[in-house]
Amino acid sequence: MSKIYQTSERETLDLLKSHYYKASYDQIKAVYLEYLEQNGFNIVNIDDNYLEIYAELGTMTVISKIIMQNPKETSIDCEIISEAFLGGKRQAYGFLQGLYKKIEERYELKGLALHLDK
């Protein structure tokens, strides 16, 4: 039985809110791809037309969307599908915490869920 963990503008838990960074699409994409590779993910597809990256690792599938609001404001949202019998939530939350830490080593966090009304 799969479980889906998703980030978005409307989430109440900060970890699951859309994260916005002072960076461009290409900058966030490069850090994200580096993070995936460092953590052993198989990058299945990169679609720059739909701004999505599809990756897999074991029982976890991640579909991420990187959206550049303007040249210095880019968000990243993830849909994490876990097929793990136990520990799927811990695995998904760990993925997100590690990702945000990696991005914030290079780029400033502008805020969370900044475009809720749009």
PDB file as gemmi writes it, atoms N, CA and C in Angstrom:
CRYST1    1.000    1.000    1.000  90.00  90.00  90.00 P 1                      
ATOM      1  N   MET A   1       0.845  -1.182   0.000  1.00  0.00           N  
ATOM      2  CA  MET A   1       0.000   0.000   0.000  1.00  0.00           C  
ATOM      3  C   MET A   1       0.887   1.241   0.000  1.00  0.00           C  
ATOM      4  N   SER A   2       0.698   2.093  -0.985  1.00  0.00           N  
ATOM      5  CA  SER A   2       1.546   3.274  -1.088  1.00  0.00           C  
ATOM      6  C   SER A   2       0.955   4.437  -0.288  1.00  0.00           C  
ATOM      7  N   LYS A   3       1.852   5.293   0.143  1.00  0.00           N  
ATOM      8  CA  LYS A   3       1.494   6.491   0.904  1.00  0.00           C  
ATOM      9  C   LYS A   3       2.136   7.678   0.187  1.00  0.00           C  
ATOM     10  N   ILE A   4       1.378   8.766   0.051  1.00  0.00           N  
ATOM     11  CA  ILE A   4       1.867   9.945  -0.660  1.00  0.00           C  
ATOM     12  C   ILE A   4       2.062  11.094   0.322  1.00  0.00           C  
ATOM     13  N   TYR A   5       3.233  11.714   0.240  1.00  0.00           N  
ATOM     14  CA  TYR A   5       3.571  12.899   1.030  1.00  0.00           C  
ATOM     15  C   TYR A   5       3.828  14.007   0.017  1.00  0.00           C  
ATOM     16  N   GLN A   6       3.160  15.146   0.192  1.00  0.00           N  
ATOM     17  CA  GLN A   6       3.219  16.180  -0.819  1.00  0.00           C  
ATOM     18  C   GLN A   6       3.411  17.554  -0.185  1.00  0.00           C  
ATOM     19  N   THR A   7       4.278  18.343  -0.783  1.00  0.00           N  
ATOM     20  CA  THR A   7       4.450  19.724  -0.343  1.00  0.00           C  
ATOM     21  C   THR A   7       3.546  20.615  -1.193  1.00  0.00           C  
ATOM     22  N   SER A   8       3.069  21.704  -0.580  1.00  0.00           N  
ATOM     23  CA  SER A   8       2.217  22.636  -1.323  1.00  0.00           C  
ATOM     24  C   SER A   8       2.074  23.944  -0.541  1.00  0.00           C  
ATOM     25  N   GLU A   9       1.433  24.893  -1.170  1.00  0.00           N  
ATOM     26  CA  GLU A   9       1.182  26.189  -0.547  1.00  0.00           C  
ATOM     27  C   GLU A   9       0.260  26.060   0.666  1.00  0.00           C  
ATOM     28  N   ARG A  10      -0.658  25.131   0.645  1.00  0.00           N  
ATOM     29  CA  ARG A  10      -1.723  25.046   1.646  1.00  0.00           C  
ATOM     30  C   ARG A  10      -1.439  24.136   2.840  1.00  0.00           C  
ATOM     31  N   GLU A  11      -0.281  23.543   2.899  1.00  0.00           N  
ATOM     32  CA  GLU A  11       0.053  22.662   4.023  1.00  0.00           C  
ATOM     33  C   GLU A  11       0.193  23.459   5.317  1.00  0.00           C  
ATOM     34  N   THR A  12      -0.064  22.817   6.445  1.00  0.00           N  
ATOM     35  CA  THR A  12       0.060  23.496   7.735  1.00  0.00           C  
ATOM     36  C   THR A  12       1.418  23.232   8.388  1.00  0.00           C  
ATOM     37  N   LEU A  13       2.013  22.100   8.130  1.00  0.00           N  
ATOM     38  CA  LEU A  13       3.332  21.757   8.657  1.00  0.00           C  
ATOM     39  C   LEU A  13       4.400  22.444   7.812  1.00  0.00           C  
ATOM     40  N   ASP A  14       5.287  23.212   8.448  1.00  0.00           N  
ATOM     41  CA  ASP A  14       6.304  23.970   7.702  1.00  0.00           C  
ATOM     42  C   ASP A  14       7.122  23.088   6.760  1.00  0.00           C  
ATOM     43  N   LEU A  15       7.471  21.893   7.181  1.00  0.00           N  
ATOM     44  CA  LEU A  15       8.267  20.993   6.340  1.00  0.00           C  
ATOM     45  C   LEU A  15       7.565  20.707   5.016  1.00  0.00           C  
ATOM     46  N   LEU A  16       6.240  20.712   5.019  1.00  0.00           N  
ATOM     47  CA  LEU A  16       5.473  20.375   3.819  1.00  0.00           C  
ATOM     48  C   LEU A  16       4.970  21.585   3.042  1.00  0.00           C  
ATOM     49  N   LYS A  17       5.326  22.780   3.487  1.00  0.00           N  
ATOM     50  CA  LYS A  17       4.950  23.986   2.740  1.00  0.00           C  
ATOM     51  C   LYS A  17       5.918  24.201   1.576  1.00  0.00           C  
ATOM     52  N   SER A  18       5.431  24.820   0.504  1.00  0.00           N  
ATOM     53  CA  SER A  18       6.295  25.184  -0.617  1.00  0.00           C  
ATOM     54  C   SER A  18       7.425  26.064  -0.104  1.00  0.00           C  
ATOM     55  N   HIS A  19       8.642  25.734  -0.485  1.00  0.00           N  
ATOM     56  CA  HIS A  19       9.816  26.504  -0.082  1.00  0.00           C  
ATOM     57  C   HIS A  19      10.278  27.366  -1.254  1.00  0.00           C  
ATOM     58  N   TYR A  20      10.519  28.660  -0.979  1.00  0.00           N  
ATOM     59  CA  TYR A  20      10.958  29.612  -1.997  1.00  0.00           C  
ATOM     60  C   TYR A  20      12.377  30.077  -1.675  1.00  0.00           C  
ATOM     61  N   TYR A  21      13.196  30.130  -2.717  1.00  0.00           N  
ATOM     62  CA  TYR A  21      14.602  30.503  -2.548  1.00  0.00           C  
ATOM     63  C   TYR A  21      14.963  31.664  -3.463  1.00  0.00           C  
ATOM     64  N   LYS A  22      15.953  32.434  -3.014  1.00  0.00           N  
ATOM     65  CA  LYS A  22      16.491  33.526  -3.828  1.00  0.00           C  
ATOM     66  C   LYS A  22      17.490  32.914  -4.799  1.00  0.00           C  
ATOM     67  N   ALA A  23      16.962  32.367  -5.884  1.00  0.00           N  
ATOM     68  CA  ALA A  23      17.776  31.678  -6.889  1.00  0.00           C  
ATOM     69  C   ALA A  23      16.938  31.503  -8.147  1.00  0.00           C  
ATOM     70  N   SER A  24      17.609  31.130  -9.230  1.00  0.00           N  
ATOM     71  CA  SER A  24      16.914  30.886 -10.490  1.00  0.00           C  
ATOM     72  C   SER A  24      16.530  29.403 -10.607  1.00  0.00           C  
ATOM     73  N   TYR A  25      15.747  29.103 -11.598  1.00  0.00           N  
ATOM     74  CA  TYR A  25      15.354  27.718 -11.887  1.00  0.00           C  
ATOM     75  C   TYR A  25      16.591  26.834 -12.066  1.00  0.00           C  
ATOM     76  N   ASP A  26      17.518  27.289 -12.894  1.00  0.00           N  
ATOM     77  CA  ASP A  26      18.721  26.489 -13.178  1.00  0.00           C  
ATOM     78  C   ASP A  26      19.565  26.256 -11.930  1.00  0.00           C  
ATOM     79  N   GLN A  27      19.640  27.243 -11.051  1.00  0.00           N  
ATOM     80  CA  GLN A  27      20.425  27.090  -9.821  1.00  0.00           C  
ATOM     81  C   GLN A  27      19.794  26.052  -8.888  1.00  0.00           C  
ATOM     82  N   ILE A  28      18.490  26.121  -8.689  1.00  0.00           N  
ATOM     83  CA  ILE A  28      17.809  25.159  -7.818  1.00  0.00           C  
ATOM     84  C   ILE A  28      17.845  23.772  -8.455  1.00  0.00           C  
ATOM     85  N   LYS A  29      17.635  23.703  -9.744  1.00  0.00           N  
ATOM     86  CA  LYS A  29      17.669  22.415 -10.451  1.00  0.00           C  
ATOM     87  C   LYS A  29      19.037  21.749 -10.286  1.00  0.00           C  
ATOM     88  N   ALA A  30      20.110  22.505 -10.422  1.00  0.00           N  
ATOM     89  CA  ALA A  30      21.463  21.947 -10.299  1.00  0.00           C  
ATOM     90  C   ALA A  30      21.706  21.382  -8.897  1.00  0.00           C  
ATOM     91  N   VAL A  31      21.314  22.119  -7.865  1.00  0.00           N  
ATOM     92  CA  VAL A  31      21.490  21.648  -6.486  1.00  0.00           C  
ATOM     93  C   VAL A  31      20.624  20.411  -6.244  1.00  0.00           C  
ATOM     94  N   TYR A  32      19.406  20.422  -6.752  1.00  0.00           N  
ATOM     95  CA  TYR A  32      18.494  19.299  -6.568  1.00  0.00           C  
ATOM     96  C   TYR A  32      19.044  18.030  -7.241  1.00  0.00           C  
ATOM     97  N   LEU A  33      19.506  18.157  -8.456  1.00  0.00           N  
ATOM     98  CA  LEU A  33      20.074  16.996  -9.156  1.00  0.00           C  
ATOM     99  C   LEU A  33      21.309  16.460  -8.434  1.00  0.00           C  
ATOM    100  N   GLU A  34      22.121  17.359  -7.922  1.00  0.00           N  
ATOM    101  CA  GLU A  34      23.293  16.960  -7.138  1.00  0.00           C  
ATOM    102  C   GLU A  34      22.858  16.195  -5.887  1.00  0.00           C  
ATOM    103  N   TYR A  35      21.833  16.681  -5.213  1.00  0.00           N  
ATOM    104  CA  TYR A  35      21.305  16.017  -4.009  1.00  0.00           C  
ATOM    105  C   TYR A  35      20.805  14.609  -4.346  1.00  0.00           C  
ATOM    106  N   LEU A  36      20.057  14.500  -5.436  1.00  0.00           N  
ATOM    107  CA  LEU A  36      19.556  13.184  -5.843  1.00  0.00           C  
ATOM    108  C   LEU A  36      20.706  12.217  -6.104  1.00  0.00           C  
ATOM    109  N   GLU A  37      21.691  12.664  -6.855  1.00  0.00           N  
ATOM    110  CA  GLU A  37      22.831  11.810  -7.195  1.00  0.00           C  
ATOM    111  C   GLU A  37      23.626  11.416  -5.954  1.00  0.00           C  
ATOM    112  N   GLN A  38      23.847  12.352  -5.043  1.00  0.00           N  
ATOM    113  CA  GLN A  38      24.593  12.058  -3.816  1.00  0.00           C  
ATOM    114  C   GLN A  38      23.882  11.038  -2.939  1.00  0.00           C  
ATOM    115  N   ASN A  39      22.567  10.963  -3.069  1.00  0.00           N  
ATOM    116  CA  ASN A  39      21.779  10.050  -2.249  1.00  0.00           C  
ATOM    117  C   ASN A  39      21.372   8.779  -2.985  1.00  0.00           C  
ATOM    118  N   GLY A  40      21.982   8.537  -4.141  1.00  0.00           N  
ATOM    119  CA  GLY A  40      21.799   7.278  -4.855  1.00  0.00           C  
ATOM    120  C   GLY A  40      20.520   7.136  -5.649  1.00  0.00           C  
ATOM    121  N   PHE A  41      19.823   8.226  -5.906  1.00  0.00           N  
ATOM    122  CA  PHE A  41      18.586   8.158  -6.673  1.00  0.00           C  
ATOM    123  C   PHE A  41      18.862   7.900  -8.148  1.00  0.00           C  
ATOM    124  N   ASN A  42      17.962   7.173  -8.772  1.00  0.00           N  
ATOM    125  CA  ASN A  42      17.974   6.999 -10.216  1.00  0.00           C  
ATOM    126  C   ASN A  42      17.091   8.101 -10.791  1.00  0.00           C  
ATOM    127  N   ILE A  43      17.669   8.978 -11.576  1.00  0.00           N  
ATOM    128  CA  ILE A  43      16.902  10.063 -12.195  1.00  0.00           C  
ATOM    129  C   ILE A  43      16.279   9.491 -13.463  1.00  0.00           C  
ATOM    130  N   VAL A  44      14.967   9.318 -13.423  1.00  0.00           N  
ATOM    131  CA  VAL A  44      14.233   8.669 -14.504  1.00  0.00           C  
ATOM    132  C   VAL A  44      13.948   9.645 -15.639  1.00  0.00           C  
ATOM    133  N   ASN A  45      13.553  10.880 -15.297  1.00  0.00           N  
ATOM    134  CA  ASN A  45      13.186  11.839 -16.331  1.00  0.00           C  
ATOM    135  C   ASN A  45      13.348  13.269 -15.825  1.00  0.00           C  
ATOM    136  N   ILE A  46      13.849  14.120 -16.704  1.00  0.00           N  
ATOM    137  CA  ILE A  46      13.914  15.563 -16.461  1.00  0.00           C  
ATOM    138  C   ILE A  46      13.140  16.217 -17.583  1.00  0.00           C  
ATOM    139  N   ASP A  47      12.080  16.930 -17.238  1.00  0.00           N  
ATOM    140  CA  ASP A  47      11.237  17.578 -18.240  1.00  0.00           C  
ATOM    141  C   ASP A  47      11.241  19.084 -17.989  1.00  0.00           C  
ATOM    142  N   ASP A  48      12.079  19.798 -18.746  1.00  0.00           N  
ATOM    143  CA  ASP A  48      12.183  21.245 -18.575  1.00  0.00           C  
ATOM    144  C   ASP A  48      10.956  21.984 -19.118  1.00  0.00           C  
ATOM    145  N   ASN A  49      10.160  21.338 -19.958  1.00  0.00           N  
ATOM    146  CA  ASN A  49       8.922  21.966 -20.443  1.00  0.00           C  
ATOM    147  C   ASN A  49       7.876  22.030 -19.333  1.00  0.00           C  
ATOM    148  N   TYR A  50       7.759  20.951 -18.559  1.00  0.00           N  
ATOM    149  CA  TYR A  50       6.799  20.900 -17.458  1.00  0.00           C  
ATOM    150  C   TYR A  50       7.442  21.192 -16.103  1.00  0.00           C  
ATOM    151  N   LEU A  51       8.747  21.471 -16.109  1.00  0.00           N  
ATOM    152  CA  LEU A  51       9.512  21.838 -14.919  1.00  0.00           C  
ATOM    153  C   LEU A  51       9.513  20.732 -13.867  1.00  0.00           C  
ATOM    154  N   GLU A  52       9.496  19.459 -14.310  1.00  0.00           N  
ATOM    155  CA  GLU A  52       9.417  18.326 -13.403  1.00  0.00           C  
ATOM    156  C   GLU A  52      10.627  17.412 -13.512  1.00  0.00           C  
ATOM    157  N   ILE A  53      10.971  16.826 -12.375  1.00  0.00           N  
ATOM    158  CA  ILE A  53      12.040  15.833 -12.313  1.00  0.00           C  
ATOM    159  C   ILE A  53      11.476  14.619 -11.590  1.00  0.00           C  
ATOM    160  N   TYR A  54      11.641  13.459 -12.203  1.00  0.00           N  
ATOM    161  CA  TYR A  54      11.120  12.196 -11.681  1.00  0.00           C  
ATOM    162  C   TYR A  54      12.311  11.328 -11.297  1.00  0.00           C  
ATOM    163  N   ALA A  55      12.335  10.878 -10.044  1.00  0.00           N  
ATOM    164  CA  ALA A  55      13.460  10.071  -9.558  1.00  0.00           C  
ATOM    165  C   ALA A  55      12.955   8.951  -8.659  1.00  0.00           C  
ATOM    166  N   GLU A  56      13.759   7.882  -8.557  1.00  0.00           N  
ATOM    167  CA  GLU A  56      13.391   6.716  -7.747  1.00  0.00           C  
ATOM    168  C   GLU A  56      14.578   6.230  -6.930  1.00  0.00           C  
ATOM    169  N   LEU A  57      14.247   5.683  -5.772  1.00  0.00           N  
ATOM    170  CA  LEU A  57      15.240   5.015  -4.930  1.00  0.00           C  
ATOM    171  C   LEU A  57      14.504   3.968  -4.105  1.00  0.00           C  
ATOM    172  N   GLY A  58      14.775   2.707  -4.376  1.00  0.00           N  
ATOM    173  CA  GLY A  58      14.130   1.635  -3.625  1.00  0.00           C  
ATOM    174  C   GLY A  58      12.624   1.737  -3.663  1.00  0.00           C  
ATOM    175  N   THR A  59      12.012   1.891  -2.489  1.00  0.00           N  
ATOM    176  CA  THR A  59      10.557   1.946  -2.377  1.00  0.00           C  
ATOM    177  C   THR A  59      10.005   3.370  -2.471  1.00  0.00           C  
ATOM    178  N   MET A  60      10.862   4.327  -2.812  1.00  0.00           N  
ATOM    179  CA  MET A  60      10.440   5.735  -2.839  1.00  0.00           C  
ATOM    180  C   MET A  60      10.556   6.315  -4.247  1.00  0.00           C  
ATOM    181  N   THR A  61       9.486   6.993  -4.676  1.00  0.00           N  
ATOM    182  CA  THR A  61       9.466   7.725  -5.936  1.00  0.00           C  
ATOM    183  C   THR A  61       9.231   9.192  -5.611  1.00  0.00           C  
ATOM    184  N   VAL A  62       9.979  10.071  -6.263  1.00  0.00           N  
ATOM    185  CA  VAL A  62       9.836  11.510  -6.015  1.00  0.00           C  
ATOM    186  C   VAL A  62       9.605  12.222  -7.343  1.00  0.00           C  
ATOM    187  N   ILE A  63       8.525  12.986  -7.394  1.00  0.00           N  
ATOM    188  CA  ILE A  63       8.254  13.852  -8.538  1.00  0.00           C  
ATOM    189  C   ILE A  63       8.326  15.279  -8.010  1.00  0.00           C  
ATOM    190  N   SER A  64       9.278  16.038  -8.526  1.00  0.00           N  
ATOM    191  CA  SER A  64       9.491  17.400  -8.035  1.00  0.00           C  
ATOM    192  C   SER A  64       9.200  18.403  -9.127  1.00  0.00           C  
ATOM    193  N   LYS A  65       8.673  19.530  -8.708  1.00  0.00           N  
ATOM    194  CA  LYS A  65       8.371  20.621  -9.623  1.00  0.00           C  
ATOM    195  C   LYS A  65       9.107  21.865  -9.133  1.00  0.00           C  
ATOM    196  N   ILE A  66       9.893  22.452 -10.020  1.00  0.00           N  
ATOM    197  CA  ILE A  66      10.671  23.648  -9.699  1.00  0.00           C  
ATOM    198  C   ILE A  66      10.101  24.786 -10.537  1.00  0.00           C  
ATOM    199  N   ILE A  67       9.610  25.829  -9.864  1.00  0.00           N  
ATOM    200  CA  ILE A  67       8.957  26.923 -10.583  1.00  0.00           C  
ATOM    201  C   ILE A  67       9.637  28.245 -10.259  1.00  0.00           C  
ATOM    202  N   MET A  68      10.082  28.936 -11.318  1.00  0.00           N  
ATOM    203  CA  MET A  68      10.712  30.237 -11.141  1.00  0.00           C  
ATOM    204  C   MET A  68       9.629  31.310 -11.254  1.00  0.00           C  
ATOM    205  N   GLN A  69       9.323  31.954 -10.130  1.00  0.00           N  
ATOM    206  CA  GLN A  69       8.330  33.031 -10.103  1.00  0.00           C  
ATOM    207  C   GLN A  69       8.881  34.282 -10.796  1.00  0.00           C  
ATOM    208  N   ASN A  70      10.158  34.560 -10.552  1.00  0.00           N  
ATOM    209  CA  ASN A  70      10.897  35.631 -11.209  1.00  0.00           C  
ATOM    210  C   ASN A  70      12.374  35.229 -11.114  1.00  0.00           C  
ATOM    211  N   PRO A  71      13.294  35.970 -11.730  1.00  0.00           N  
ATOM    212  CA  PRO A  71      14.697  35.519 -11.752  1.00  0.00           C  
ATOM    213  C   PRO A  71      15.338  35.289 -10.378  1.00  0.00           C  
ATOM    214  N   LYS A  72      14.773  35.824  -9.319  1.00  0.00           N  
ATOM    215  CA  LYS A  72      15.348  35.633  -7.987  1.00  0.00           C  
ATOM    216  C   LYS A  72      14.350  35.053  -6.994  1.00  0.00           C  
ATOM    217  N   GLU A  73      13.377  34.306  -7.498  1.00  0.00           N  
ATOM    218  CA  GLU A  73      12.439  33.631  -6.600  1.00  0.00           C  
ATOM    219  C   GLU A  73      11.968  32.343  -7.269  1.00  0.00           C  
ATOM    220  N   THR A  74      12.437  31.243  -6.725  1.00  0.00           N  
ATOM    221  CA  THR A  74      12.118  29.935  -7.281  1.00  0.00           C  
ATOM    222  C   THR A  74      11.646  29.022  -6.166  1.00  0.00           C  
ATOM    223  N   SER A  75      10.562  28.290  -6.445  1.00  0.00           N  
ATOM    224  CA  SER A  75      10.035  27.353  -5.456  1.00  0.00           C  
ATOM    225  C   SER A  75      10.294  25.919  -5.894  1.00  0.00           C  
ATOM    226  N   ILE A  76      10.267  25.032  -4.909  1.00  0.00           N  
ATOM    227  CA  ILE A  76      10.355  23.604  -5.188  1.00  0.00           C  
ATOM    228  C   ILE A  76       9.274  22.901  -4.373  1.00  0.00           C  
ATOM    229  N   ASP A  77       8.537  22.042  -5.054  1.00  0.00           N  
ATOM    230  CA  ASP A  77       7.524  21.213  -4.421  1.00  0.00           C  
ATOM    231  C   ASP A  77       7.784  19.764  -4.809  1.00  0.00           C  
ATOM    232  N   CYS A  78       7.508  18.867  -3.879  1.00  0.00           N  
ATOM    233  CA  CYS A  78       7.762  17.448  -4.108  1.00  0.00           C  
ATOM    234  C   CYS A  78       6.530  16.614  -3.797  1.00  0.00           C  
ATOM    235  N   GLU A  79       6.316  15.604  -4.604  1.00  0.00           N  
ATOM    236  CA  GLU A  79       5.340  14.560  -4.307  1.00  0.00           C  
ATOM    237  C   GLU A  79       6.160  13.291  -4.108  1.00  0.00           C  
ATOM    238  N   ILE A  80       6.108  12.761  -2.906  1.00  0.00           N  
ATOM    239  CA  ILE A  80       6.891  11.580  -2.554  1.00  0.00           C  
ATOM    240  C   ILE A  80       5.928  10.418  -2.362  1.00  0.00           C  
ATOM    241  N   ILE A  81       6.144   9.372  -3.121  1.00  0.00           N  
ATOM    242  CA  ILE A  81       5.308   8.179  -3.036  1.00  0.00           C  
ATOM    243  C   ILE A  81       6.163   7.083  -2.418  1.00  0.00           C  
ATOM    244  N   SER A  82       5.724   6.594  -1.275  1.00  0.00           N  
ATOM    245  CA  SER A  82       6.472   5.558  -0.559  1.00  0.00           C  
ATOM    246  C   SER A  82       5.712   4.248  -0.589  1.00  0.00           C  
ATOM    247  N   GLU A  83       6.395   3.203  -0.989  1.00  0.00           N  
ATOM    248  CA  GLU A  83       5.838   1.851  -0.982  1.00  0.00           C  
ATOM    249  C   GLU A  83       6.347   1.068   0.226  1.00  0.00           C  
ATOM    250  N   ALA A  84       7.073   1.740   1.109  1.00  0.00           N  
ATOM    251  CA  ALA A  84       7.652   1.077   2.277  1.00  0.00           C  
ATOM    252  C   ALA A  84       6.556   0.620   3.230  1.00  0.00           C  
ATOM    253  N   PHE A  85       6.702  -0.582   3.733  1.00  0.00           N  
ATOM    254  CA  PHE A  85       5.733  -1.119   4.696  1.00  0.00           C  
ATOM    255  C   PHE A  85       5.820  -0.358   6.010  1.00  0.00           C  
ATOM    256  N   LEU A  86       7.036  -0.064   6.438  1.00  0.00           N  
ATOM    257  CA  LEU A  86       7.280   0.708   7.663  1.00  0.00           C  
ATOM    258  C   LEU A  86       8.283   1.814   7.357  1.00  0.00           C  
ATOM    259  N   GLY A  87       8.146   2.943   8.008  1.00  0.00           N  
ATOM    260  CA  GLY A  87       9.137   4.016   7.913  1.00  0.00           C  
ATOM    261  C   GLY A  87       9.000   4.924   6.713  1.00  0.00           C  
ATOM    262  N   GLY A  88       7.901   4.841   5.974  1.00  0.00           N  
ATOM    263  CA  GLY A  88       7.734   5.689   4.796  1.00  0.00           C  
ATOM    264  C   GLY A  88       7.691   7.169   5.122  1.00  0.00           C  
ATOM    265  N   LYS A  89       6.993   7.519   6.196  1.00  0.00           N  
ATOM    266  CA  LYS A  89       6.899   8.929   6.591  1.00  0.00           C  
ATOM    267  C   LYS A  89       8.271   9.453   7.007  1.00  0.00           C  
ATOM    268  N   ARG A  90       8.990   8.668   7.796  1.00  0.00           N  
ATOM    269  CA  ARG A  90      10.338   9.064   8.229  1.00  0.00           C  
ATOM    270  C   ARG A  90      11.255   9.241   7.005  1.00  0.00           C  
ATOM    271  N   GLN A  91      11.138   8.340   6.056  1.00  0.00           N  
ATOM    272  CA  GLN A  91      11.946   8.394   4.840  1.00  0.00           C  
ATOM    273  C   GLN A  91      11.606   9.651   4.032  1.00  0.00           C  
ATOM    274  N   ALA A  92      10.325   9.936   3.865  1.00  0.00           N  
ATOM    275  CA  ALA A  92       9.897  11.113   3.095  1.00  0.00           C  
ATOM    276  C   ALA A  92      10.315  12.413   3.775  1.00  0.00           C  
ATOM    277  N   TYR A  93      10.078  12.504   5.080  1.00  0.00           N  
ATOM    278  CA  TYR A  93      10.449  13.713   5.810  1.00  0.00           C  
ATOM    279  C   TYR A  93      11.962  13.897   5.830  1.00  0.00           C  
ATOM    280  N   GLY A  94      12.696  12.815   5.955  1.00  0.00           N  
ATOM    281  CA  GLY A  94      14.159  12.883   5.912  1.00  0.00           C  
ATOM    282  C   GLY A  94      14.661  13.387   4.567  1.00  0.00           C  
ATOM    283  N   PHE A  95      14.012  12.929   3.500  1.00  0.00           N  
ATOM    284  CA  PHE A  95      14.357  13.391   2.158  1.00  0.00           C  
ATOM    285  C   PHE A  95      14.190  14.905   2.067  1.00  0.00           C  
ATOM    286  N   LEU A  96      13.038  15.400   2.526  1.00  0.00           N  
ATOM    287  CA  LEU A  96      12.763  16.833   2.451  1.00  0.00           C  
ATOM    288  C   LEU A  96      13.716  17.644   3.322  1.00  0.00           C  
ATOM    289  N   GLN A  97      13.968  17.197   4.538  1.00  0.00           N  
ATOM    290  CA  GLN A  97      14.890  17.917   5.427  1.00  0.00           C  
ATOM    291  C   GLN A  97      16.279  17.997   4.809  1.00  0.00           C  
ATOM    292  N   GLY A  98      16.746  16.905   4.259  1.00  0.00           N  
ATOM    293  CA  GLY A  98      18.062  16.892   3.620  1.00  0.00           C  
ATOM    294  C   GLY A  98      18.108  17.797   2.402  1.00  0.00           C  
ATOM    295  N   LEU A  99      17.040  17.777   1.616  1.00  0.00           N  
ATOM    296  CA  LEU A  99      16.972  18.623   0.424  1.00  0.00           C  
ATOM    297  C   LEU A  99      17.021  20.094   0.793  1.00  0.00           C  
ATOM    298  N   TYR A 100      16.199  20.501   1.746  1.00  0.00           N  
ATOM    299  CA  TYR A 100      16.180  21.910   2.140  1.00  0.00           C  
ATOM    300  C   TYR A 100      17.523  22.344   2.710  1.00  0.00           C  
ATOM    301  N   LYS A 101      18.142  21.488   3.496  1.00  0.00           N  
ATOM    302  CA  LYS A 101      19.459  21.806   4.053  1.00  0.00           C  
ATOM    303  C   LYS A 101      20.479  22.007   2.932  1.00  0.00           C  
ATOM    304  N   LYS A 102      20.450  21.115   1.943  1.00  0.00           N  
ATOM    305  CA  LYS A 102      21.385  21.200   0.808  1.00  0.00           C  
ATOM    306  C   LYS A 102      21.191  22.509   0.040  1.00  0.00           C  
ATOM    307  N   ILE A 103      19.954  22.849  -0.262  1.00  0.00           N  
ATOM    308  CA  ILE A 103      19.694  24.082  -1.007  1.00  0.00           C  
ATOM    309  C   ILE A 103      20.113  25.299  -0.192  1.00  0.00           C  
ATOM    310  N   GLU A 104      19.805  25.290   1.111  1.00  0.00           N  
ATOM    311  CA  GLU A 104      20.089  26.447   1.955  1.00  0.00           C  
ATOM    312  C   GLU A 104      21.574  26.620   2.257  1.00  0.00           C  
ATOM    313  N   GLU A 105      22.386  25.636   1.928  1.00  0.00           N  
ATOM    314  CA  GLU A 105      23.842  25.812   2.018  1.00  0.00           C  
ATOM    315  C   GLU A 105      24.320  26.794   0.962  1.00  0.00           C  
ATOM    316  N   ARG A 106      23.563  26.937  -0.131  1.00  0.00           N  
ATOM    317  CA  ARG A 106      23.975  27.788  -1.247  1.00  0.00           C  
ATOM    318  C   ARG A 106      23.079  28.994  -1.479  1.00  0.00           C  
ATOM    319  N   TYR A 107      21.791  28.826  -1.195  1.00  0.00           N  
ATOM    320  CA  TYR A 107      20.841  29.893  -1.520  1.00  0.00           C  
ATOM    321  C   TYR A 107      19.970  30.236  -0.319  1.00  0.00           C  
ATOM    322  N   GLU A 108      19.619  31.508  -0.239  1.00  0.00           N  
ATOM    323  CA  GLU A 108      18.829  31.989   0.887  1.00  0.00           C  
ATOM    324  C   GLU A 108      17.363  31.578   0.739  1.00  0.00           C  
ATOM    325  N   LEU A 109      16.807  31.098   1.834  1.00  0.00           N  
ATOM    326  CA  LEU A 109      15.382  30.791   1.882  1.00  0.00           C  
ATOM    327  C   LEU A 109      14.625  32.110   1.930  1.00  0.00           C  
ATOM    328  N   LYS A 110      13.764  32.324   0.969  1.00  0.00           N  
ATOM    329  CA  LYS A 110      12.983  33.557   0.908  1.00  0.00           C  
ATOM    330  C   LYS A 110      11.742  33.447   1.788  1.00  0.00           C  
ATOM    331  N   GLY A 111      11.163  32.242   1.868  1.00  0.00           N  
ATOM    332  CA  GLY A 111       9.993  32.048   2.701  1.00  0.00           C  
ATOM    333  C   GLY A 111       9.235  30.792   2.351  1.00  0.00           C  
ATOM    334  N   LEU A 112       8.165  30.548   3.092  1.00  0.00           N  
ATOM    335  CA  LEU A 112       7.330  29.367   2.894  1.00  0.00           C  
ATOM    336  C   LEU A 112       5.941  29.795   2.452  1.00  0.00           C  
ATOM    337  N   ALA A 113       5.379  29.072   1.500  1.00  0.00           N  
ATOM    338  CA  ALA A 113       4.003  29.312   1.032  1.00  0.00           C  
ATOM    339  C   ALA A 113       3.751  30.800   0.762  1.00  0.00           C  
ATOM    340  N   LEU A 114       4.602  31.405  -0.038  1.00  0.00           N  
ATOM    341  CA  LEU A 114       4.518  32.844  -0.271  1.00  0.00           C  
ATOM    342  C   LEU A 114       3.390  33.256  -1.213  1.00  0.00           C  
ATOM    343  N   HIS A 115       2.842  32.338  -1.989  1.00  0.00           N  
ATOM    344  CA  HIS A 115       1.842  32.691  -2.990  1.00  0.00           C  
ATOM    345  C   HIS A 115       0.545  31.939  -2.768  1.00  0.00           C  
ATOM    346  N   LEU A 116       0.144  31.854  -1.531  1.00  0.00           N  
ATOM    347  CA  LEU A 116      -1.066  31.126  -1.148  1.00  0.00           C  
ATOM    348  C   LEU A 116      -2.323  31.679  -1.817  1.00  0.00           C  
ATOM    349  N   ASP A 117      -2.395  32.981  -1.992  1.00  0.00           N  
ATOM    350  CA  ASP A 117      -3.609  33.603  -2.542  1.00  0.00           C  
ATOM    351  C   ASP A 117      -3.648  33.590  -4.056  1.00  0.00           C  
ATOM    352  N   LYS A 118      -2.584  33.188  -4.706  1.00  0.00           N  
ATOM    353  CA  LYS A 118      -2.549  33.251  -6.174  1.00  0.00           C  
ATOM    354  C   LYS A 118      -3.057  31.987  -6.789  1.00  0.00           C  
TER     355      LYS A 118                                                      
END                                                                             
